Amino acid sequence: MKSELIAEESAGLSLSQLAEFMKCLGVVTAYNLDGGGSSTMYFNGEIINNPTTNGRSIKERSVSDIVYIGY
């Protein structure tokens, strides 16, 4: 079950807005990872975003790369 605090959909920031935000935070080097439809965020045993397969259905896609941050 998704947390009620997580929005169903978010427009997010444009690349230029993200760059300006990072600059305001004092970041010297930052990376923008692809946040497209194949991006899936998994946290505490749950998928917490809405990945899409074709822009219409919500389903994870098979992808060859991951970024894993363990704690």
Helices and strands as residue ranges (DSSP letters): H 15-24, E 42-43, E 46-47
